[in-house]
Amino acid sequence: MDEIDRRILNALQLDASQTNAELAAAVHVSPPTCLRRVKHLRETGVIQRQVAIVAPEKVGPSLTALVEISLDIQAAERMAEFEALVAGEAAVLQCYRVAPGPDFVLVVQVTDMPAYHALAHRVFTSHANVRNVKAYFSTFRSKFETRIAV
């Protein structure tokens, strides 16, 4: 990855909806060069996908929770089993294995507290290997960023 690839990635992270011609002009390369490089970044997995970021408050009520999960048994297969369980839940936006402390930290987005309780019962309390759940509920989001430094 060179400086041109880094400029392309930075520009796409700011606005992935721009045309190839606009992107090429922004990063100071020809459109064919830009197109070839973006294709290569996709094929090699550097660009995983392009998405629209939706403002949760614009589409209805929402409640964000940061949830710490500790498991009774931390064997690799039990950790993978829990990850597979939460991967199937649309309300779980992100799942991180962490250390030290709890085994996982989840970012959860639900419509309201009853929806959180339903998720907690379905995923956390009914799962035999979950030892401890600690949830923090967001009262205000002061920063949200998807861009990583490249």
C-alpha positions as CSV (number, residue, x, y, z in Angstrom):
1,M,0.0,0.0,0.0
2,D,1.4,3.3,-1.0
3,E,0.5,7.0,-0.6
4,I,-2.0,6.9,-3.4
5,D,-3.9,4.0,-1.9
6,R,-3.9,5.8,1.5
7,R,-5.4,8.9,-0.2
8,I,-8.0,6.8,-1.9
9,L,-8.9,5.1,1.4
10,N,-9.2,8.4,3.3
11,A,-11.3,9.9,0.5
12,L,-13.6,6.9,0.4
13,Q,-14.0,6.9,4.2
14,L,-15.2,10.5,4.0
15,D,-17.6,9.9,1.1
16,A,-17.9,6.5,-0.6
17,S,-20.7,7.7,-2.8
18,Q,-18.5,9.9,-5.0
19,T,-18.0,8.8,-8.6
20,N,-14.7,7.4,-9.8
21,A,-14.0,10.6,-11.7
22,E,-14.6,12.7,-8.5
23,L,-12.5,10.3,-6.4
24,A,-9.7,10.4,-9.0
25,A,-9.7,14.2,-9.0
26,A,-9.7,14.3,-5.2
27,V,-6.6,12.0,-4.9
28,H,-4.8,13.5,-8.0
29,V,-4.7,10.4,-10.2
30,S,-6.3,9.5,-13.6
31,P,-9.7,7.8,-13.5
32,P,-8.4,4.5,-14.9
33,T,-5.7,4.4,-12.3
34,C,-8.1,5.2,-9.5
35,L,-10.6,2.5,-10.7
36,R,-7.8,-0.1,-10.9
37,R,-6.6,0.7,-7.4
38,V,-10.0,0.7,-5.8
39,K,-10.7,-2.7,-7.5
40,H,-7.4,-4.0,-6.1
41,L,-8.2,-2.7,-2.6
42,R,-11.6,-4.5,-2.7
43,E,-10.2,-7.7,-4.0
44,T,-7.5,-7.8,-1.4
45,G,-10.0,-7.2,1.4
46,V,-8.6,-3.8,2.4
47,I,-12.0,-2.3,1.6
48,Q,-14.4,-4.8,3.1
49,R,-17.7,-3.2,2.0
50,Q,-19.3,0.2,1.4
51,V,-22.4,1.1,3.4
52,A,-24.8,3.9,4.2
53,I,-24.5,5.2,7.8
54,V,-28.0,5.8,9.1
55,A,-28.7,8.2,11.9
56,P,-30.6,6.1,14.5
57,E,-32.6,9.1,15.8
58,K,-34.0,9.7,12.3
59,V,-35.5,6.3,11.8
60,G,-37.3,5.9,15.1
61,P,-36.7,5.4,18.8
62,S,-33.4,3.9,19.7
63,L,-31.5,2.9,22.8
64,T,-27.8,2.2,22.7
65,A,-26.2,-0.1,25.2
66,L,-22.6,-1.1,25.8
67,V,-22.7,-4.6,27.4
68,E,-20.0,-6.4,29.2
69,I,-20.3,-10.2,29.1
70,S,-18.2,-12.6,31.2
71,L,-18.4,-16.3,30.5
72,D,-18.1,-19.2,32.9
73,I,-15.8,-21.2,30.6
74,Q,-13.4,-19.3,28.3
75,A,-12.3,-22.2,26.2
76,A,-11.8,-21.3,22.5
77,E,-14.8,-23.3,21.3
78,R,-17.1,-21.7,24.0
79,M,-15.9,-18.2,23.0
80,A,-16.6,-19.0,19.4
81,E,-20.0,-20.4,20.3
82,F,-20.9,-17.1,22.0
83,E,-19.6,-15.1,19.1
84,A,-21.8,-17.1,16.7
85,L,-24.8,-16.6,19.0
86,V,-24.4,-12.8,19.0
87,A,-23.5,-12.7,15.3
88,G,-27.1,-13.8,14.5
89,E,-28.6,-10.9,16.5
90,A,-29.4,-7.8,14.4
91,A,-29.4,-5.6,17.5
92,V,-25.8,-6.5,18.2
93,L,-23.9,-4.0,16.1
94,Q,-20.4,-4.8,17.3
95,C,-18.8,-7.6,19.4
96,Y,-15.3,-7.4,20.8
97,R,-13.2,-10.0,22.7
98,V,-11.4,-8.0,25.4
99,A,-8.8,-8.5,28.1
100,P,-8.5,-8.0,31.0
101,G,-11.9,-7.8,32.6
102,P,-15.0,-9.2,30.9
103,D,-14.6,-11.6,28.0
104,F,-16.7,-9.5,25.5
105,V,-18.0,-6.0,25.0
106,L,-21.0,-5.6,22.8
107,V,-22.5,-2.5,21.2
108,V,-26.2,-3.0,21.1
109,Q,-28.9,-0.8,19.4
110,V,-32.6,-1.5,20.2
111,T,-35.8,0.5,20.1
112,D,-36.4,0.7,23.8
113,M,-35.9,-0.9,27.2
114,P,-38.4,-3.7,26.6
115,A,-36.5,-4.6,23.4
116,Y,-33.3,-4.7,25.4
117,H,-34.8,-6.9,28.1
118,A,-36.0,-9.3,25.3
119,L,-32.5,-9.4,23.8
120,A,-30.9,-9.9,27.2
121,H,-33.2,-12.8,28.0
122,R,-32.9,-14.4,24.6
123,V,-29.1,-14.1,24.3
124,F,-27.6,-13.5,27.8
125,T,-29.7,-15.0,30.6
126,S,-30.8,-18.1,28.7
127,H,-27.3,-18.9,27.6
128,A,-25.8,-21.4,30.1
129,N,-22.2,-20.2,29.7
130,V,-22.9,-16.5,30.5
131,R,-21.8,-15.8,34.1
132,N,-22.1,-12.0,34.3
133,V,-23.8,-9.2,32.3
134,K,-23.2,-5.5,32.9
135,A,-25.0,-3.0,30.7
136,Y,-24.4,0.7,30.3
137,F,-27.0,2.8,28.5
138,S,-26.1,5.8,26.4
139,T,-27.7,9.0,27.4
140,F,-26.0,11.1,24.7
141,R,-23.6,10.3,21.8
142,S,-20.9,13.0,21.7
143,K,-18.8,11.3,19.0
144,F,-19.4,8.6,16.4
145,E,-16.8,7.9,13.7
146,T,-16.3,5.0,11.3
147,R,-13.1,6.3,9.7
148,I,-9.8,4.7,10.7
149,A,-6.4,6.4,10.2
150,V,-4.5,5.1,7.2
